Amino acid sequence: MKIQQIRNATIILEFGPYRVLVDPMLAGKGALPPLRLFGATQRNPLVELPASTASALETVTHCLITHCQKGHFDHLDRAAKHWLRERQIPVICTPRDAGYLARRGLNVQPLANDHEQPGAFLGGSIRSVKCTHGRGLVGKLMEHGVGYLIELPGEPSVYLTGDTVLTPTVCDFVLRHQPQVSVVPAGGARFDIGDDIIMGMEETLEFTRLSRGTVMANHLEAISHCPTTREALRAAAERAGVAERLLIPDDGQALVFSSPQ
């Protein structure tokens, strides 16, 4: 299996002949509005797509969406909708998002609704895992979405946590399933009020301690309300003794994960 970090939450999963584009944000630098009123008020994204993106997108066979409503353009923006609609790429999503995406002309293939009940996916299985995209008042206003556990024959199991803080649900899921690869949002995103709405450095480190597998961190250095930097996270991972298992790819970088023996 190969995972290419594109930018922010956008990655491409490669399983044999399949190339699964996850949570695409394809806009150019500065094309999208700020996500805070005070402090970090830069327009988004903060960086351009890596130069390798165009050629990588040409290989995409499917798209997978964790959440996309209530203004979550950092997981599906207008440029990505246009790209998916033009090519009629199959878009796998939750039943909650299916109508929203279908009304925008996308080729929607919704999954079953039950959390943790696996469904068929590319010759293997996929199951959704509940996300908590912020707590308290901010959490009540957010679109929480899901994460996904993907298990295909001859490939490492991969858990895409989606946008979530580290909750008992996420901890229990990792301890019970022990995915061989996990992709977590480590940016520590927050708005002008309230606490983090995704994992920051400390929760990313704690997730890595709970997992016996490899953890890949993203949601870094691309959106204005995500303060965590790659440099700071690498330093924290070294101090915590988990640097060998916590991978922090640059935008455009592809990581290869061996199949289980």
C-alpha positions as CSV (number, residue, x, y, z in Angstrom):
1,M,0.0,0.0,0.0
2,K,1.1,3.5,-0.8
3,I,-0.2,6.7,0.8
4,Q,0.6,10.0,-0.9
5,Q,0.2,13.1,1.2
6,I,-1.2,15.8,-1.1
7,R,-2.1,18.7,1.3
8,N,-4.0,19.1,4.5
9,A,-6.4,16.2,4.8
10,T,-6.1,15.3,1.1
11,I,-4.3,12.0,0.4
12,I,-4.3,9.3,-2.2
13,L,-4.4,5.7,-1.0
14,E,-3.0,3.2,-3.5
15,F,-4.1,-0.5,-3.2
16,G,-3.1,-2.6,-6.2
17,P,-5.1,-1.2,-9.2
18,Y,-7.1,1.3,-7.1
19,R,-6.2,4.9,-6.3
20,V,-8.6,6.4,-3.7
21,L,-8.6,10.2,-3.3
22,V,-9.6,11.1,0.2
23,D,-11.2,14.5,1.2
24,P,-10.0,16.5,-1.8
25,M,-9.3,20.2,-1.4
26,L,-7.9,21.3,-4.8
27,A,-8.1,25.1,-4.7
28,G,-5.1,27.2,-5.4
29,K,-3.3,29.1,-2.6
30,G,-5.4,31.8,-1.1
31,A,-8.6,30.9,-3.1
32,L,-10.7,30.1,0.0
33,P,-11.7,32.3,3.0
34,P,-10.1,32.5,6.4
35,L,-11.4,30.1,9.2
36,R,-10.9,32.6,12.0
37,L,-12.0,36.1,12.6
38,F,-9.1,37.1,14.8
39,G,-5.5,36.0,14.9
40,A,-4.8,33.7,12.0
41,T,-6.8,35.6,9.3
42,Q,-4.9,34.5,6.2
43,R,-6.9,33.2,3.3
44,N,-6.7,29.5,2.6
45,P,-5.1,27.3,1.6
46,L,-1.8,28.7,2.9
47,V,0.3,26.7,0.3
48,E,-0.2,25.6,-3.3
49,L,-0.8,22.0,-4.2
50,P,2.5,20.1,-4.7
51,A,3.8,19.9,-8.3
52,S,3.1,16.2,-8.5
53,T,-0.6,16.6,-7.9
54,A,-1.8,16.8,-11.5
55,S,-0.1,13.6,-12.5
56,A,-1.3,11.8,-9.2
57,L,-4.9,12.8,-9.8
58,E,-4.8,11.3,-13.3
59,T,-4.5,7.9,-11.7
60,V,-7.5,8.3,-9.3
61,T,-10.2,5.6,-9.5
62,H,-12.4,6.4,-6.5
63,C,-13.0,9.2,-3.9
64,L,-13.7,8.8,-0.2
65,I,-15.3,11.6,1.8
66,T,-15.3,11.7,5.6
67,H,-17.4,14.9,5.9
68,C,-18.2,17.8,3.7
69,Q,-21.2,19.9,5.0
70,K,-21.5,23.0,7.1
71,G,-18.6,24.8,5.2
72,H,-15.9,22.1,5.5
73,F,-14.3,23.2,2.3
74,D,-10.9,21.8,3.6
75,H,-12.3,18.3,2.9
76,L,-14.3,19.0,-0.3
77,D,-14.0,22.4,-2.0
78,R,-15.6,23.8,-5.1
79,A,-12.6,22.9,-7.3
80,A,-12.7,19.3,-6.1
81,K,-16.5,19.0,-6.8
82,H,-15.9,20.3,-10.3
83,W,-13.1,17.8,-10.8
84,L,-15.1,14.9,-9.5
85,R,-18.2,15.9,-11.4
86,E,-16.4,16.3,-14.7
87,R,-14.8,12.8,-14.5
88,Q,-17.8,11.1,-12.7
89,I,-15.4,9.5,-10.3
90,P,-17.3,7.2,-7.9
91,V,-17.6,9.0,-4.6
92,I,-18.0,6.8,-1.5
93,C,-19.5,8.6,1.5
94,T,-21.9,8.2,4.4
95,P,-25.7,8.2,3.8
96,R,-25.8,11.6,5.6
97,D,-23.7,13.2,2.9
98,A,-25.1,11.2,-0.1
99,G,-28.0,13.6,-0.9
100,Y,-25.8,16.7,-0.5
101,L,-23.2,15.3,-2.9
102,A,-25.8,13.9,-5.4
103,R,-27.4,17.3,-5.6
104,R,-24.1,18.6,-6.8
105,G,-23.9,16.1,-9.7
106,L,-21.4,13.7,-8.2
107,N,-21.4,10.0,-8.8
108,V,-22.4,9.0,-5.2
109,Q,-22.0,5.5,-3.8
110,P,-23.2,5.7,-0.1
111,L,-22.1,3.2,2.5
112,A,-24.3,1.4,5.0
113,N,-25.3,3.6,8.0
114,D,-24.3,1.3,10.9
115,H,-21.0,2.3,12.7
116,E,-18.5,-0.5,12.9
117,Q,-20.5,-2.9,10.7
118,P,-18.2,-3.6,7.8
119,G,-19.4,-3.2,4.2
120,A,-17.9,-4.3,0.9
121,F,-15.1,-2.1,-0.5
122,L,-12.8,-2.8,-3.4
123,G,-12.7,-6.5,-2.8
124,G,-12.3,-6.0,1.0
125,S,-14.2,-4.2,3.7
126,I,-14.7,-0.7,5.1
127,R,-16.4,0.4,8.3
128,S,-17.1,3.8,9.6
129,V,-16.0,5.1,13.0
130,K,-17.7,8.0,14.9
131,C,-15.8,11.3,15.0
132,T,-16.1,14.1,17.5
133,H,-15.1,17.2,15.7
134,G,-14.8,19.4,18.8
135,R,-16.4,19.4,22.2
136,G,-18.7,21.8,24.0
137,L,-20.5,24.7,22.3
138,V,-18.2,24.5,19.2
139,G,-18.8,20.8,18.9
140,K,-22.5,21.3,18.8
141,L,-22.1,23.6,15.8
142,M,-19.8,21.3,13.8
143,E,-20.4,18.6,11.2
144,H,-18.8,15.6,12.9
145,G,-18.5,13.1,10.1
146,V,-16.8,9.7,10.4
147,G,-13.4,7.9,10.1
148,Y,-12.9,4.7,8.2
149,L,-11.2,1.4,8.8
150,I,-10.2,-0.2,5.4
151,E,-9.2,-3.8,5.3
152,L,-8.2,-5.4,1.9
153,P,-6.7,-8.8,1.2
154,G,-2.9,-8.7,1.2
155,E,-2.7,-5.0,2.3
156,P,-2.1,-3.4,5.7
157,S,-5.2,-2.3,7.5
158,V,-5.6,1.4,7.5
159,Y,-7.6,3.6,9.8
160,L,-8.4,7.1,8.6
161,T,-9.6,8.8,11.8
162,G,-11.2,11.7,10.0
163,D,-11.5,15.1,11.8
164,T,-11.8,14.1,15.5
165,V,-10.3,14.8,18.8
166,L,-9.0,11.8,20.8
167,T,-12.2,10.4,22.4
168,P,-12.9,7.2,24.3
169,T,-14.5,5.9,21.1
170,V,-11.4,6.5,19.1
171,C,-9.1,5.1,21.8
172,D,-11.3,1.9,22.3
173,F,-11.4,1.4,18.5
174,V,-7.6,1.6,18.2
175,L,-7.0,-0.7,21.1
176,R,-9.5,-3.3,19.8
177,H,-8.6,-3.3,16.1
178,Q,-4.9,-2.2,16.2
179,P,-4.8,-1.0,12.6
180,Q,-1.4,-1.4,11.0
181,V,-1.5,2.1,9.6
182,S,-3.4,5.1,11.0
183,V,-3.8,8.6,9.4
184,V,-4.6,11.2,12.0
185,P,-5.3,15.0,11.8
186,A,-2.5,16.5,14.0
187,G,-2.9,20.2,13.3
188,G,-4.6,21.3,16.6
189,A,-7.2,23.3,14.7
190,R,-9.3,25.7,16.7
191,F,-11.5,28.7,16.1
192,D,-11.6,32.0,18.1
193,I,-13.5,30.4,20.9
194,G,-13.4,26.9,22.3
195,D,-10.8,24.2,22.4
196,D,-9.2,22.1,19.6
197,I,-11.5,20.6,17.1
198,I,-9.0,17.9,15.9
199,M,-6.1,16.3,17.6
200,G,-3.1,18.5,18.4
201,M,0.4,17.4,19.4
202,E,-0.4,15.8,22.7
203,E,-3.4,13.8,21.5
204,T,-1.4,12.7,18.4
205,L,1.3,11.4,20.7
206,E,-1.2,9.7,22.9
207,F,-2.8,8.1,19.9
208,T,0.6,6.8,18.8
209,R,1.3,5.3,22.2
210,L,-2.1,3.4,22.0
211,S,-1.4,2.1,18.6
212,R,1.1,-0.7,17.9
213,G,1.2,0.2,14.2
214,T,2.5,3.1,12.2
215,V,0.8,6.5,12.5
216,M,0.9,9.2,9.8
217,A,0.1,12.8,10.7
218,N,-1.4,15.3,8.4
219,H,-3.7,18.4,8.5
220,L,-0.4,20.4,8.9
221,E,0.8,23.8,7.6
222,A,-2.0,24.2,5.1
223,I,-5.0,25.8,6.8
224,S,-4.9,29.0,8.8
225,H,-6.6,27.6,12.0
226,C,-4.1,24.7,12.4
227,P,-1.1,26.0,14.4
228,T,0.9,22.8,14.7
229,T,4.0,22.7,12.6
230,R,5.8,19.6,11.3
231,E,9.0,20.7,13.0
232,A,7.4,21.0,16.4
233,L,5.6,17.7,16.0
234,R,8.8,15.9,15.0
235,A,10.6,17.3,18.0
236,A,7.7,16.3,20.3
237,A,7.7,12.8,18.9
238,E,11.5,12.5,19.5
239,R,11.0,13.6,23.1
240,A,8.2,11.1,23.6
241,G,10.2,8.2,22.1
242,V,7.7,7.5,19.3
243,A,9.4,9.2,16.3
244,E,10.0,5.9,14.6
245,R,6.3,5.1,14.4
246,L,4.9,8.7,13.9
247,L,5.5,9.6,10.3
248,I,5.1,13.3,9.2
249,P,5.3,13.5,5.4
250,D,5.7,16.7,3.4
251,D,3.1,17.7,0.9
252,G,3.6,15.5,-2.2
253,Q,5.5,12.8,-0.4
254,A,4.5,9.2,-0.8
255,L,5.0,6.6,1.9
256,V,5.0,2.8,1.2
257,F,3.7,0.3,3.7
258,S,4.4,-3.4,3.4
259,S,1.7,-6.0,3.2
260,P,1.2,-8.1,6.3
261,Q,3.1,-11.4,6.5
